[in-house]
Each structure stands twice: as C-alpha cells, then as structure tokens.
C-alpha cells in the first residue's frame, strides 16, 4: 500500500492550528520537523519548543484526492495558499527493517563498541555493549555521548569507583563497568531512564547501582574516583556543588552535554569548587571537559 504526504512550512504560531486542521481533514498522523536552518540545543526544562519555521507533514491513505484535501486545508487555514503545499507519494515498504538498517555497530576509540541487538559484534573480543536505539536516552549517536565513550575508552577506569550522574540509558555506566571499574553508581531524575538503564544493564549482564536522584542524595555512595555527567550546561552549573561533593579528592570529573561556547562558564564555575577543568575534546560544536579535584 502507498501513502500520500501533504507538507508545508509555517511559522511557529501556525503549527498547532495547522496540525488540528490536518487531523480534521483525515490525516492518519502529523509530524513536525525543522523547516529553516535552526537547531534547538538546550530547551528549558519542562518545555517542548518549536522551530521558528516548522515543516508540518500529514500522512493520508493513497486513495484520497490530495488536491481536494489541500482545498479543505485552505478553507480551514485561510492564510495559506494551495501553492504552499506539496504532495508526495510515499511508497510502502518494511518500515521496521528500514529503521533497523539505519543503525550499525559503532566503535568508540580503540576497543569499545555499541552493537544493536540484531547485529553480530564486528570484533567479538572487543568491549561490546548491546544497546538498541530508543527514546534518545543515549545510544552513542549523539556527539556528547560519543565524546564520553571515546574518553572512557582512552582512560579506562580500572579498579575505580565511578558515578554516572544523569545516566539516561546507562550507556556510560555500562561502558565504565566493562572497561574495568570496581563499582559503578548511576542516577537520574527520569524514572523511564532508570528503567531503561536497569534493562540495558541486565541485558549486558552488568551489575550497576541504579537509583533515583532523591535516593542518591539521601544515601550517597562513597566519593568517586571518576564522576561523569553528560547532561546540559544549565543543569551542570546548578549541580556543581553536588558533583564536587560526590568526587573524591584527586578524583577526575568528566562533563559533556555543553556547547563549545559554554565551556568557559563551566570551567569558571567548577574552579570555585576546587575542580580544574579544560576542554579535552570537541565534536560538531559540542565539548567535553575533564579535570581533577584538588587533593
């Protein structure tokens, strides 16, 4: 079976009305994507921001009259003309297989691999973590996760106590464990992330201490020789006293989730807490900071 896509690009204020109009004229689904040249790097917590120009697409069965649908949309959305809409035929295919084919095993550094469950590890004797792409809690595809994984591969925390603060999928905690850490403690504010991390750890037969932030604060683990936090610049600034308290004197801190132009503020903030950071690596505009706490 084929499908019809009807697409147009509108300012932010028109996104919701147009979405409602598409559903009203029979769209099976409506999707939104960046329609100009704008990326949203760090939204405010609890918000779902849109782009200033958003591409809105409605999906319809192939047997509808696309031009008639557009006429109906123009009646509902009088500020849009028929010429602003585009009709495309979307051929049917095995979407699950197409989605799976997008994700291949990825190597980080010299010996650390993230391998989707439907692939055989390319290097069976390497450090392989089975992890399927999901709700963007962290699967290695984002530059900040890649930066952290490369750092861990180059600095294996052998026999160290590690804290992964903001663990997401648990990918960094699991990598630390497989790279020789003695103990790994992981925490997050999101219950879904904690559940995903626990499931991923079980699949990989890795023992992690996974707890919500509240439990972590009430009964903190012993101070870590390595603390890694891949969050966002704003929370990392607010968390500076907390992260410093979880770090053993002489211990190493690794931070990512920040843009290169945010690095200076993070370095200054953590210096006030006795942790001396510098930029260790960058990728696609994102940065990784590392440094040690005063002994």
C-alpha positions as a Markdown table, in Angstrom:
| # | Residue | x | y | z |
|---|---|---|---|---|
| 1 | Unk | 0.0 | 0.0 | 0.0 |
| 2 | Unk | 1.2 | 3.5 | -0.8 |
| 3 | Unk | 0.5 | 6.7 | 1.1 |
| 4 | Unk | 0.2 | 10.5 | 0.4 |
| 5 | Unk | 2.2 | 13.1 | 2.3 |
| 6 | Unk | 1.0 | 16.7 | 2.3 |
| 7 | Unk | 3.6 | 19.1 | 3.5 |
| 8 | Unk | 4.1 | 22.8 | 4.1 |
| 9 | Unk | 6.3 | 25.1 | 6.2 |
| 10 | Unk | 4.8 | 27.6 | 8.6 |
| 11 | Unk | 5.8 | 29.9 | 11.4 |
| 12 | Unk | 5.7 | 28.6 | 14.9 |
| 13 | Unk | 2.3 | 30.3 | 15.7 |
| 14 | Unk | 0.6 | 28.3 | 12.9 |
| 15 | Unk | 1.9 | 24.9 | 13.8 |
| 16 | Unk | -0.9 | 23.9 | 16.2 |
| 17 | Unk | -3.8 | 25.2 | 14.1 |
| 18 | Unk | -2.4 | 23.5 | 11.0 |
| 19 | Unk | -1.9 | 20.3 | 12.9 |
| 20 | Unk | -5.5 | 20.4 | 14.1 |
| 21 | Unk | -6.7 | 21.2 | 10.5 |
| 22 | Unk | -4.7 | 18.2 | 9.1 |
| 23 | Unk | -6.3 | 15.9 | 11.6 |
| 24 | Unk | -9.7 | 17.3 | 10.9 |
| 25 | Unk | -9.4 | 16.5 | 7.2 |
| 26 | Unk | -8.4 | 12.9 | 7.8 |
| 27 | Unk | -4.7 | 12.8 | 8.3 |
| 28 | Unk | -3.6 | 9.5 | 9.9 |
| 29 | Unk | -0.6 | 11.2 | 11.5 |
| 30 | Unk | 1.0 | 14.6 | 11.6 |
| 31 | Unk | 4.8 | 15.1 | 12.1 |
| 32 | Unk | 6.8 | 18.3 | 12.7 |
| 33 | Unk | 10.4 | 19.0 | 11.7 |
| 34 | Unk | 12.8 | 21.9 | 11.5 |
| 35 | Unk | 11.8 | 23.9 | 8.4 |
| 36 | Unk | 14.5 | 26.6 | 8.3 |
| 37 | Unk | 18.1 | 26.5 | 9.5 |
| 38 | Unk | 17.7 | 26.4 | 13.2 |
| 39 | Unk | 18.6 | 23.9 | 15.8 |
| 40 | Unk | 17.3 | 23.7 | 19.4 |
| 41 | Unk | 20.2 | 22.7 | 21.6 |
| 42 | Unk | 19.1 | 23.3 | 25.1 |
| 43 | Unk | 15.3 | 23.8 | 25.8 |
| 44 | Unk | 14.1 | 24.9 | 29.2 |
| 45 | Unk | 13.2 | 22.0 | 31.4 |
| 46 | Unk | 9.5 | 21.1 | 31.1 |
| 47 | Unk | 9.1 | 22.8 | 27.7 |
| 48 | Unk | 8.7 | 21.5 | 24.2 |
| 49 | Unk | 9.9 | 24.3 | 21.9 |
| 50 | Unk | 9.2 | 24.5 | 18.2 |
| 51 | Unk | 11.3 | 26.0 | 15.5 |
| 52 | Unk | 10.6 | 29.5 | 14.1 |
| 53 | Unk | 9.9 | 27.8 | 10.8 |
| 54 | Unk | 8.4 | 24.3 | 11.1 |
| 55 | Unk | 7.8 | 21.7 | 8.4 |
| 56 | Unk | 4.4 | 20.1 | 9.1 |
| 57 | Unk | 3.5 | 16.9 | 7.3 |
| 58 | Unk | 0.2 | 15.0 | 7.2 |
| 59 | Unk | 0.1 | 11.4 | 6.1 |
| 60 | Unk | -3.0 | 10.1 | 4.2 |
| 61 | Unk | -4.1 | 6.9 | 2.5 |
| 62 | Unk | -3.2 | 6.7 | -1.1 |
| 63 | Unk | -6.8 | 6.7 | -2.3 |
| 64 | Unk | -7.6 | 10.3 | -1.1 |
| 65 | Unk | -7.7 | 13.2 | -3.5 |
| 66 | Unk | -4.7 | 15.3 | -2.4 |
| 67 | Unk | -5.8 | 18.4 | -4.2 |
| 68 | Unk | -9.2 | 18.2 | -2.6 |
| 69 | Unk | -7.5 | 17.8 | 0.8 |
| 70 | Unk | -5.5 | 21.0 | 0.2 |
| 71 | Unk | -8.6 | 22.9 | -0.8 |
| 72 | Unk | -10.2 | 21.9 | 2.5 |
| 73 | Unk | -7.0 | 22.9 | 4.4 |
| 74 | Unk | -7.1 | 26.3 | 2.7 |
| 75 | Unk | -10.6 | 26.8 | 3.9 |
| 76 | Unk | -9.6 | 26.0 | 7.5 |
| 77 | Unk | -6.3 | 27.9 | 7.2 |
| 78 | Unk | -7.1 | 30.9 | 5.1 |
| 79 | Unk | -3.6 | 32.4 | 5.4 |
| 80 | Unk | -2.1 | 29.5 | 3.4 |
| 81 | Unk | -2.5 | 29.1 | -0.4 |
| 82 | Unk | -2.6 | 25.9 | -2.4 |
| 83 | Unk | 0.8 | 26.7 | -3.8 |
| 84 | Unk | 2.4 | 26.5 | -0.4 |
| 85 | Unk | 1.5 | 22.8 | 0.0 |
| 86 | Unk | 3.5 | 19.9 | -1.6 |
| 87 | Unk | 2.0 | 16.5 | -2.4 |
| 88 | Unk | 4.3 | 13.4 | -2.4 |
| 89 | Unk | 3.6 | 9.7 | -2.9 |
| 90 | Unk | 5.2 | 7.6 | -0.2 |
| 91 | Unk | 5.8 | 4.0 | -1.4 |
| 92 | Unk | 5.1 | 1.3 | 1.2 |
| 93 | Unk | 8.0 | -0.8 | 2.5 |
| 94 | Unk | 9.1 | -2.7 | 5.5 |
| 95 | Unk | 9.5 | 0.3 | 7.8 |
| 96 | Unk | 10.8 | -1.8 | 10.7 |
| 97 | Unk | 13.6 | -3.2 | 8.5 |
| 98 | Unk | 14.3 | 0.2 | 7.1 |
| 99 | Unk | 14.6 | 1.7 | 10.6 |
| 100 | Unk | 16.8 | -1.2 | 11.8 |
| 101 | Unk | 19.1 | -0.8 | 8.7 |
| 102 | Unk | 19.9 | 2.8 | 9.8 |
| 103 | Unk | 21.7 | 1.6 | 12.9 |
| 104 | Unk | 25.0 | -0.3 | 12.6 |
| 105 | Unk | 27.6 | -1.2 | 15.2 |
| 106 | Unk | 29.6 | 1.8 | 16.2 |
| 107 | Unk | 33.2 | 1.9 | 17.5 |
| 108 | Unk | 34.4 | 4.5 | 20.0 |
| 109 | Unk | 38.1 | 4.8 | 20.4 |
| 110 | Unk | 40.2 | 1.6 | 20.0 |
| 111 | Unk | 38.1 | -1.2 | 21.5 |
| 112 | Unk | 34.7 | 0.0 | 22.7 |
| 113 | Unk | 31.7 | -1.0 | 20.5 |
| 114 | Unk | 28.0 | -0.3 | 20.8 |
| 115 | Unk | 26.1 | -3.0 | 19.0 |
| 116 | Unk | 22.4 | -3.2 | 18.2 |
| 117 | Unk | 20.9 | -6.5 | 19.3 |
| 118 | Unk | 20.2 | -7.6 | 15.7 |
| 119 | Unk | 23.9 | -7.4 | 14.7 |
| 120 | Unk | 26.7 | -9.7 | 15.5 |
| 121 | Unk | 29.7 | -7.8 | 17.1 |
| 122 | Unk | 32.2 | -6.9 | 14.4 |
| 123 | Unk | 35.0 | -7.7 | 16.9 |
| 124 | Unk | 33.9 | -10.4 | 19.3 |
| 125 | Unk | 37.0 | -9.9 | 21.5 |
| 126 | Unk | 36.5 | -6.2 | 21.9 |
| 127 | Unk | 34.4 | -4.4 | 24.6 |
| 128 | Unk | 30.9 | -4.9 | 23.2 |
| 129 | Unk | 27.7 | -3.4 | 24.7 |
| 130 | Unk | 24.4 | -4.5 | 23.3 |
| 131 | Unk | 22.1 | -1.4 | 23.1 |
| 132 | Unk | 19.2 | -0.7 | 20.8 |
| 133 | Unk | 18.2 | 2.8 | 19.7 |
| 134 | Unk | 15.2 | 4.0 | 21.6 |
| 135 | Unk | 13.9 | 7.2 | 23.2 |
| 136 | Unk | 17.2 | 9.2 | 22.9 |
| 137 | Unk | 18.4 | 8.5 | 26.4 |
| 138 | Unk | 21.8 | 7.8 | 24.9 |
| 139 | Unk | 22.8 | 5.2 | 22.3 |
| 140 | Unk | 26.1 | 6.7 | 21.1 |
| 141 | Unk | 24.6 | 8.5 | 18.1 |
| 142 | Unk | 24.7 | 12.0 | 19.7 |
| 143 | Unk | 28.1 | 13.8 | 19.7 |
| 144 | Unk | 28.1 | 14.3 | 23.5 |
| 145 | Unk | 27.6 | 10.6 | 24.1 |
| 146 | Unk | 30.3 | 9.8 | 21.6 |
| 147 | Unk | 32.7 | 12.2 | 23.2 |
| 148 | Unk | 32.2 | 10.5 | 26.6 |
| 149 | Unk | 32.6 | 7.0 | 25.2 |
| 150 | Unk | 35.8 | 7.9 | 23.4 |
| 151 | Unk | 37.1 | 9.4 | 26.6 |
| 152 | Unk | 36.3 | 6.3 | 28.6 |
| 153 | Unk | 38.0 | 4.1 | 26.0 |
| 154 | Unk | 41.1 | 6.2 | 26.2 |
| 155 | Unk | 41.0 | 6.4 | 30.0 |
| 156 | Unk | 39.7 | 3.1 | 31.3 |
| 157 | Unk | 38.7 | 3.4 | 35.0 |
| 158 | Unk | 40.3 | 0.2 | 36.1 |
| 159 | Unk | 39.6 | -0.6 | 39.7 |
| 160 | Unk | 38.0 | 2.8 | 40.2 |
| 161 | Unk | 34.7 | 3.7 | 41.9 |
| 162 | Unk | 32.6 | 5.5 | 39.2 |
| 163 | Unk | 29.5 | 7.7 | 39.4 |
| 164 | Unk | 27.4 | 8.3 | 36.2 |
| 165 | Unk | 25.2 | 11.3 | 37.1 |
| 166 | Unk | 22.3 | 11.6 | 34.7 |
| 167 | Unk | 22.7 | 8.1 | 33.4 |
| 168 | Unk | 20.0 | 8.0 | 30.8 |
| 169 | Unk | 20.2 | 4.6 | 29.0 |
| 170 | Unk | 23.0 | 3.6 | 31.3 |
| 171 | Unk | 25.4 | 3.5 | 28.4 |
| 172 | Unk | 28.3 | 5.4 | 30.1 |
| 173 | Unk | 27.9 | 3.4 | 33.4 |
| 174 | Unk | 27.9 | 0.2 | 31.4 |
| 175 | Unk | 31.0 | 1.2 | 29.4 |
| 176 | Unk | 32.8 | 2.2 | 32.6 |
| 177 | Unk | 32.0 | -1.2 | 34.1 |
| 178 | Unk | 33.1 | -3.1 | 31.1 |
| 179 | Unk | 36.3 | -1.1 | 31.0 |
| 180 | Unk | 37.3 | -2.3 | 34.5 |
| 181 | Unk | 35.6 | -0.1 | 37.1 |
| 182 | Unk | 35.4 | -1.7 | 40.5 |
| 183 | Unk | 32.0 | -0.2 | 41.3 |
| 184 | Unk | 29.6 | 1.9 | 39.2 |
| 185 | Unk | 26.8 | 4.0 | 40.7 |
| 186 | Unk | 24.2 | 5.6 | 38.3 |
| 187 | Unk | 21.4 | 8.1 | 39.0 |
| 188 | Unk | 18.8 | 10.1 | 37.0 |
| 189 | Unk | 15.8 | 12.2 | 37.6 |
| 190 | Unk | 13.7 | 10.4 | 35.0 |
| 191 | Unk | 12.0 | 7.1 | 36.1 |
| 192 | Unk | 11.9 | 6.0 | 32.4 |
| 193 | Unk | 15.6 | 6.5 | 32.1 |
| 194 | Unk | 16.2 | 4.5 | 35.3 |
| 195 | Unk | 14.1 | 1.7 | 34.0 |
| 196 | Unk | 15.9 | 1.7 | 30.6 |
| 197 | Unk | 19.3 | 1.7 | 32.3 |
| 198 | Unk | 18.3 | -1.3 | 34.5 |
| 199 | Unk | 17.0 | -3.2 | 31.5 |
| 200 | Unk | 20.2 | -2.5 | 29.5 |
| 201 | Unk | 22.4 | -3.5 | 32.4 |
| 202 | Unk | 20.5 | -6.8 | 32.8 |
| 203 | Unk | 20.7 | -7.5 | 29.0 |
| 204 | Unk | 24.5 | -7.0 | 29.2 |
| 205 | Unk | 24.9 | -8.9 | 32.5 |
| 206 | Unk | 26.4 | -5.8 | 34.2 |
| 207 | Unk | 26.0 | -5.0 | 37.8 |
| 208 | Unk | 25.2 | -1.4 | 38.5 |
| 209 | Unk | 23.9 | 0.5 | 41.5 |
| 210 | Unk | 21.0 | 2.4 | 39.8 |
| 211 | Unk | 18.9 | 4.8 | 41.9 |
| 212 | Unk | 16.8 | 7.9 | 41.5 |
| 213 | Unk | 18.4 | 11.2 | 42.4 |
| 214 | Unk | 16.4 | 11.5 | 45.6 |
| 215 | Unk | 17.6 | 8.2 | 46.9 |
| 216 | Unk | 21.2 | 9.1 | 45.8 |
| 217 | Unk | 21.1 | 12.3 | 47.8 |
| 218 | Unk | 19.5 | 10.6 | 50.9 |
| 219 | Unk | 22.1 | 7.8 | 51.0 |
| 220 | Unk | 25.0 | 8.8 | 48.8 |
| 221 | Unk | 27.6 | 6.3 | 47.6 |
| 222 | Unk | 31.2 | 6.7 | 48.7 |
| 223 | Unk | 33.0 | 9.5 | 46.9 |
| 224 | Unk | 34.1 | 8.5 | 43.4 |
| 225 | Unk | 37.5 | 8.4 | 41.8 |
| 226 | Unk | 35.7 | 9.2 | 38.5 |
| 227 | Unk | 32.4 | 11.1 | 38.0 |
| 228 | Unk | 31.0 | 11.5 | 34.6 |
| 229 | Unk | 27.9 | 13.7 | 33.8 |
| 230 | Unk | 26.5 | 14.1 | 30.3 |
| 231 | Unk | 23.6 | 16.4 | 30.9 |
| 232 | Unk | 23.3 | 20.1 | 29.7 |
| 233 | Unk | 25.2 | 23.2 | 30.6 |
| 234 | Unk | 22.5 | 24.8 | 32.7 |
| 235 | Unk | 22.0 | 21.8 | 35.0 |
| 236 | Unk | 25.7 | 21.2 | 35.1 |
| 237 | Unk | 26.2 | 24.7 | 36.5 |
| 238 | Unk | 23.5 | 24.2 | 39.1 |
| 239 | Unk | 24.9 | 20.8 | 40.0 |
| 240 | Unk | 28.5 | 22.0 | 40.6 |
| 241 | Unk | 28.3 | 21.8 | 44.4 |
| 242 | Unk | 26.6 | 18.4 | 44.3 |
| 243 | Unk | 29.0 | 16.8 | 41.8 |
| 244 | Unk | 32.0 | 18.2 | 43.7 |
| 245 | Unk | 30.7 | 16.7 | 46.9 |
| 246 | Unk | 30.4 | 13.2 | 45.2 |
| 247 | Unk | 34.0 | 13.4 | 43.9 |
| 248 | Unk | 37.0 | 12.1 | 46.0 |
| 249 | Unk | 39.9 | 14.5 | 46.5 |
| 250 | Unk | 42.2 | 13.9 | 43.5 |
| 251 | Unk | 39.3 | 12.3 | 41.6 |
| 252 | Unk | 38.6 | 13.1 | 38.0 |
| 253 | Unk | 35.5 | 14.8 | 36.6 |
| 254 | Unk | 34.2 | 14.5 | 33.1 |
| 255 | Unk | 31.4 | 16.7 | 31.8 |
| 256 | Unk | 29.7 | 16.8 | 28.5 |
| 257 | Unk | 26.3 | 18.0 | 27.1 |
| 258 | Unk | 27.6 | 21.5 | 26.6 |
| 259 | Unk | 28.3 | 23.6 | 23.6 |
| 260 | Unk | 31.9 | 24.7 | 22.9 |
| 261 | Unk | 30.9 | 28.4 | 23.6 |
| 262 | Unk | 29.6 | 27.3 | 27.1 |
| 263 | Unk | 32.9 | 25.7 | 28.2 |
| 264 | Unk | 34.4 | 28.8 | 29.7 |
| 265 | Unk | 31.5 | 29.4 | 32.1 |
| 266 | Unk | 31.6 | 25.7 | 33.2 |
| 267 | Unk | 35.4 | 25.9 | 33.8 |
| 268 | Unk | 35.0 | 29.0 | 35.9 |
| 269 | Unk | 32.1 | 27.6 | 37.9 |
| 270 | Unk | 33.8 | 24.4 | 38.8 |
| 271 | Unk | 37.1 | 26.2 | 39.7 |
| 272 | Unk | 35.2 | 27.7 | 42.6 |
| 273 | Unk | 34.6 | 24.2 | 43.9 |
| 274 | Unk | 38.3 | 23.1 | 43.6 |
| 275 | Unk | 37.9 | 21.3 | 40.3 |
| 276 | Unk | 40.2 | 22.4 | 37.5 |
| 277 | Unk | 38.7 | 21.6 | 34.1 |
| 278 | Unk | 39.8 | 22.0 | 30.5 |
| 279 | Unk | 38.4 | 21.1 | 27.1 |
| 280 | Unk | 39.6 | 17.6 | 26.3 |
| 281 | Unk | 37.6 | 17.0 | 23.0 |
| 282 | Unk | 35.0 | 18.5 | 20.7 |
| 283 | Unk | 32.7 | 17.3 | 18.1 |
| 284 | Unk | 30.1 | 19.1 | 15.9 |
| 285 | Unk | 30.1 | 22.1 | 18.2 |
| 286 | Unk | 29.8 | 20.2 | 21.4 |
| 287 | Unk | 32.6 | 19.9 | 24.0 |
| 288 | Unk | 33.9 | 17.5 | 26.7 |
| 289 | Unk | 35.6 | 18.9 | 29.8 |
| 290 | Unk | 37.8 | 16.9 | 32.1 |
| 291 | Unk | 39.9 | 17.7 | 35.1 |
| 292 | Unk | 40.7 | 16.8 | 38.7 |
| 293 | Unk | 39.5 | 17.9 | 42.1 |
| 294 | Unk | 42.1 | 19.4 | 44.5 |
| 295 | Unk | 43.7 | 16.8 | 46.7 |
